[in-house]
């Protein structure tokens, strides 16, 4: 029992010592405000001021939808009960895929809070904060 406890404790200590590059976060503090994923970029700028660096780009993304289509599985010599059972087992084989492309506006902001704190990389998609990432210590 004691050996197991020491092994678990050692593993936890080692995990705490492993450096994590570019760790993702759900929130961070800016001045006295908490900045959360989901906030609008206007709110972030109001609370944190202008970022040290700003980059903009547009990404084209393919969106695909799969919808079950029972008409794809109709067989002339198959009764209704068999079709329903067949549909439950093999829905993925009888689906139509609809795909289209959309443009997503991406902005990346970097805030530098000085040498005592990590710099923060904020990724906005269509005006909303989607990702917060810790960078190296500021300067």
HELIX and SHEET records of a PDB file:
HELIX    1   1 UNK A    2  UNK A   17  1                                  16    
HELIX    2   2 UNK A   41  UNK A   48  1                                   8    
HELIX    3   3 UNK A   70  UNK A   73  5                                   4    
HELIX    4   4 UNK A   80  UNK A   89  1                                  10    
HELIX    5   5 UNK A   91  UNK A   94  5                                   4    
SHEET    1   A 5 UNK A  24  UNK A  25  0                                        
SHEET    2   A 5 UNK A 128  UNK A 137 -1                                        
SHEET    3   A 5 UNK A 118  UNK A 125 -1                                        
SHEET    4   A 5 UNK A  95  UNK A 111 -1                                        
SHEET    5   A 5 UNK A  53  UNK A  68 -1                                        
SHEET    1   B 2 UNK A  27  UNK A  30  0                                        
SHEET    2   B 2 UNK A  33  UNK A  36 -1                                        
END                                                                             
